[in-house]
Every structure is written in C-alpha cells, then in structure tokens.
Amino acid sequence: MPMDAIMPMLTLNNGVTIPALGFGVYRNPPAQTTVAVETALANGYRLIDTAAAYGNETEVGSALSQSGVDRARLFITTKLWIDDYGYDSALRAFDTSMAKVGLDTLDLYLLHQPLPSDFDATVASYQALQTLYEQGRVRAIGVSNFGTAQLAELLARTDVVPAVNQIEVHPYFTEPELRAFNLENGILTQAWSPIGGVNRYAAKSGNVKDPLRDPLITALAAKYSKTPAQIILRWDIQQGLCAIPKSVSPKRIAENIDIFDFYLTNAELSDISALDTGIRGGPNPEDIRRS
Ligand SMILES: NC(=O)c1ccc[n+]([C@@H]2O[C@H](COP(=O)([O-])OP(=O)(O)OC[C@H]3O[C@@H](n4cnc5c(N)ncnc54)[C@H](OP(=O)(O)O)[C@@H]3O)[C@@H](O)[C@H]2O)c1
C-alpha cells in the first residue's frame, strides 16, 4: 500500500491538512540534503521541514523538483530567521526562501524563534506572515519556540492565530503546559527533535540524556520488535503531535516512517511521558538575542 494512503493527517486551525510525520533537515550539510530529501520522498514522507537558517533550502528545492511527487501531495515548511525580523525585511526574506525552494506557494511559514529583546520586531514579522497568508502565498502561518507568555502577547497583538507552534518535545522534555496552551488556542504542537536529537548533539554538556537509550524505551522496543526511535515516534504521533525526525541515513529514514503497523497502549504512553526531566536540550527561547 502506498505510504500516502496510510499516513495520518492532522487538520490545522484553518482547515489545511498536514501529515502527522514529516522529515527535518536541520544540521544536514547542503551536500547531503538533496539525497536525504529524495530518499525521504521515495520512502513516503511528504512533509519536509527546512529553514532559512539551515542553509539548505536550495538543496531541498532540488530534491522536490527532481522527485516527480505531485506538488499537491507535498507539505513544505520553511522559517524566517531572526536576522530578517521586521515587516519589510520579512517579506524580502520570504521571497529569497521561495526562490531557493523553487515554489510559488508555501504550505507553512514559521517565525523561527521569538525575539524577547525586540518583541515589536517579532510582531511586525508575524504581521508580514499574515500579509503573505492573506495574499495566498502561504497556506498556513505559525511560530516556533514560543512559550505561553510570548504566544499570549502575539495572540493579543495580531489577527491570525498561529496554525503551528514548533517546539522541542521528546520523552525527556515533554512540555505539558505549553502543549496544553497550544491545544486550548487551536495551535498544533509540532515536535522538533522528536526522537531527542538535541540531547545527543548537546551530550557534551553532560546535563542531558539520550532518550533512545532509556531502559523503558529499549524494553518497549524489544516488546514490539521495533527500534527505540520507532517507539518514541509512536509516542509522538499517538498524542496528536506532528513529528519531524531528521536523518541522513537511508536505513534510519526508512525506519522512522515504518511506524504505522503497531500501537502503544495508553499506559505505555503515560509511562513514557513520565520520563520527562524538565530539562531542555536546546536554548531557552527567553535568552534568544540577535547575533
Ligand atoms: N524550530 C527549531 O528551532 C528546530 C530546532 C531543532 C530541530 N528542528 C527541526 O526538527 C528536525 C528534527 O530535529 P533534530 O534533527 O534536532 O533531532 P531528531 O530528529 O530528534 O534526531 C536526529 C538525530 O538522531 C539521529 N537519528 C535519526 N533517526 C535515528 C534512528 N532511527 N535511530 C537512531 N538515531 C537516529 C540522526 O542521525 P543521522 O542523521 O545520522 O541518522 C540525528 O543525529 C530538524 O531536522 C529540524 O527540521 C527545529
């Protein structure tokens, strides 16, 4: 059966549908990105998550144009970087990103991060996203790395409720309060580092652990004859999150989408959620400053 037929879809607050599982390309060197995205598309991924800051939008675009996958079946996200915050600069940055990915219309455009030190610029950037949305150049707009206070201020000062808040979520950092706030406001939580990649990148700091090595996760992997990554991705998906794992390995790209033939029980979902340490692997959004 084609993967398109079994991929669960989530519905955003404006009615647009988004695959529950996508493919991220952060830390993908440009030289490896085209092949990785082609491999992902060949394995049935249709949601690709890139960003201006990743420096690989052009390579994502090459993979899209070479893939032969019908544009209507693709869901492409990119993000506005904080150096381009401001109304006019955001509109210019959008045009630059679109030229790189080679698309006329984008599926989802996100503010990559809040800028607490200049929230007026954050709001002005979001207003540019609203303009792009009203013009039909993006099918949905949203944010990333926003906390509850920042979301509340954005909601109070703008007109279009973000469709998505893309945040760090994995079994060791589950963000229950922020996810509940997203849900209450009709905002889909999209999990970045859904299998805890940020904790492996940050392992040298010593204060974060790798959820793929957690004894509960490895025991469930043995029980279901699945891998630790597949267990965690089921946990993501079964909670209604949208997950966007990244890999450059053909084997792991295939592994991460091979998760639609088993179910975790509600008790197992709760047990995994109880692994939360409250320690984030990524930067605290409150500390973000322009470089
Ligand atoms: N909005 C933001 O601020 C933000 C921040 C971070 C990430 N993101 C997005 O979220 C995506 C995913 O996050 P992420 O890349 O940080 O972390 P992740 O997807 O949780 O983990 C990726 C890491 O795990 C490895 N890996 C992948 N599949 C595996 C498997 N089945 N078994 C064992 N290891 C596996 C990858 O290595 P290999 O490549 O060698 O397989 C890579 O080192 C990013 O690519 C990006 O699109 C957004």
The ligand as an ORCA input file, in Angstrom:
! r2SCAN-3c Opt
* xyz 0 1
  N      12.450     25.111     15.153
  C      13.608     24.838     15.716
  O      14.194     25.663     16.427
  C      14.205     23.484     15.491
  C      15.292     23.066     16.263
  C      15.811     21.810     16.033
  C      15.259     20.996     15.047
  N      14.206     21.441     14.302
  C      13.608     20.605     13.228
  O      13.316     19.317     13.755
  C      14.013     18.341     12.979
  C      14.369     17.147     13.833
  O      15.106     17.556     14.980
  P      16.612     17.140     15.218
  O      17.276     16.941     13.914
  O      17.183     18.146     16.132
  O      16.505     15.811     16.073
  P      15.875     14.347     15.879
  O      15.148     14.241     14.601
  O      15.161     14.040     17.137
  O      17.167     13.430     15.853
  C      18.059     13.473     14.771
  C      19.346     12.788     15.215
  O      19.075     11.423     15.518
  C      19.717     10.578     14.573
  N      18.730      9.592     14.145
  C      17.749      9.737     13.238
  N      16.991      8.641     13.154
  C      17.503      7.756     14.040
  C      17.156      6.453     14.398
  N      16.125      5.810     13.822
  N      17.907      5.829     15.341
  C      18.959      6.463     15.921
  N      19.344      7.714     15.613
  C      18.608      8.367     14.672
  C      20.187     11.463     13.459
  O      21.414     10.990     12.940
  P      21.564     10.537     11.380
  O      21.204     11.733     10.555
  O      22.964     10.117     11.277
  O      20.576      9.407     11.201
  C      20.409     12.783     14.181
  O      21.656     12.791     14.821
  C      15.205     19.113     12.433
  O      15.844     18.464     11.363
  C      14.545     20.408     12.060
  O      13.845     20.275     10.840
  C      13.681     22.672     14.513
*
